């Protein structure tokens, strides 16, 4: 299948497929091109975003809920309205303390999320 390099102009949540990358975690791809991607990620309480790395820059907004974030050696609890930034190739992960939603942005886009 050829690589998709951009989304449509509008993303209607009710029309976007949900993906299930891990237990208690679902995500929707909200918009992207080759340079940028926005992803809505919904967590159930207790769900774990397994520590991982990727070469993308990531900035995330906590839309709702409470999360214990680990970025490199630092750990912090974030709640709705907070955000965080992850440099490329830095180990990061989270634990969902109260059910919630993260809005992830990546640069460049995450082709692996579309495969």
C-alpha positions as CSV (number, residue, x, y, z in Angstrom):
1,X,0.0,0.0,0.0
2,X,1.4,3.4,-0.9
3,X,2.4,5.7,2.0
4,X,-0.4,8.2,2.9
5,X,1.1,11.6,3.3
6,X,-1.9,13.7,4.5
7,X,-5.3,13.5,6.0
8,X,-8.4,15.2,4.8
9,X,-9.1,18.8,5.7
10,X,-11.7,18.0,8.4
11,X,-11.7,15.2,11.0
12,X,-15.1,14.3,12.2
13,X,-14.7,12.1,15.4
14,X,-17.7,10.0,14.7
15,X,-16.3,9.0,11.3
16,X,-12.7,8.2,12.4
17,X,-11.7,4.6,13.2
18,X,-10.4,3.8,16.7
19,X,-7.2,1.8,17.1
20,X,-6.4,-0.2,20.2
21,X,-2.6,-0.1,20.7
22,X,-2.6,-1.6,24.3
23,X,-5.1,-2.7,26.9
24,X,-7.2,0.2,28.1
25,X,-5.9,2.6,25.5
26,X,-7.6,3.7,22.3
27,X,-6.6,6.3,19.8
28,X,-7.9,8.3,16.8
29,X,-5.7,9.9,14.2
30,X,-7.1,13.5,14.0
31,X,-5.0,15.0,11.2
32,X,-1.6,14.8,9.6
33,X,0.8,15.6,6.8
34,X,4.4,14.6,6.4
35,X,5.6,17.1,9.0
36,X,2.9,17.0,11.7
37,X,0.4,14.6,13.2
38,X,-2.2,15.0,15.9
39,X,-3.6,12.0,17.8
40,X,-6.4,11.7,20.4
41,X,-5.5,9.0,22.9
42,X,-8.1,7.8,25.5
43,X,-7.0,5.9,28.6
44,X,-8.9,3.9,31.1
45,X,-7.8,4.3,34.7
46,X,-4.8,2.1,35.3
47,X,-3.8,1.8,31.7
48,X,-0.1,1.9,31.0
49,X,1.6,3.8,28.2
50,X,4.7,1.4,28.1
51,X,8.0,3.3,28.2
52,X,9.3,3.7,24.6
53,X,11.3,5.9,22.3
54,X,10.9,7.3,18.8
55,X,12.7,9.7,16.6
56,X,9.8,12.2,16.5
57,X,9.5,15.3,18.6
58,X,6.3,15.1,20.7
59,X,4.2,17.7,22.5
60,X,1.1,16.5,24.4
61,X,-1.8,18.3,26.0
62,X,-3.8,16.6,28.8
63,X,-7.4,17.2,27.8
64,X,-8.9,15.3,30.8
65,X,-7.9,12.9,33.5
66,X,-4.7,12.5,35.5
67,X,-1.4,10.9,34.4
68,X,1.9,10.0,36.0
69,X,4.4,10.8,33.3
70,X,8.0,9.7,33.1
71,X,10.3,11.4,30.7
72,X,13.9,10.3,30.9
73,X,14.7,10.2,34.6
74,X,12.0,12.7,35.6
75,X,8.5,11.9,36.8
76,X,5.6,14.2,37.3
77,X,1.8,13.9,37.8
78,X,-0.1,16.0,35.2
79,X,-3.8,16.8,35.1
80,X,-6.3,18.4,32.7
81,X,-4.9,21.6,31.2
82,X,-1.2,20.5,31.6
83,X,1.1,19.4,28.9
84,X,4.6,18.0,28.2
85,X,7.3,17.8,25.6
86,X,9.5,14.9,24.7
87,X,12.7,15.3,22.7
88,X,13.5,12.7,20.0
89,X,14.9,9.4,21.2
90,X,14.1,10.0,25.0
91,X,12.5,7.2,26.9
92,X,9.0,8.2,28.0
93,X,5.8,6.5,29.3
94,X,2.8,7.1,31.5
95,X,0.3,5.5,33.9
96,X,-3.2,6.7,33.9
97,X,-4.3,7.6,37.4
98,X,-7.8,8.9,36.5
99,X,-9.4,8.0,33.2
100,X,-8.6,10.7,30.6
101,X,-7.5,11.9,27.2
102,X,-4.2,13.0,25.8
103,X,-3.8,15.0,22.6
104,X,-0.5,14.0,21.2
105,X,1.3,15.9,18.4
106,X,4.3,14.5,16.6
107,X,6.8,16.0,14.1
108,X,7.3,14.5,11.7
109,X,4.1,12.4,11.4
110,X,4.0,8.8,12.7
111,X,3.9,6.6,9.7
112,X,3.8,3.6,12.0
113,X,0.4,4.7,13.3
114,X,-1.0,4.5,9.7
115,X,0.5,1.0,8.8
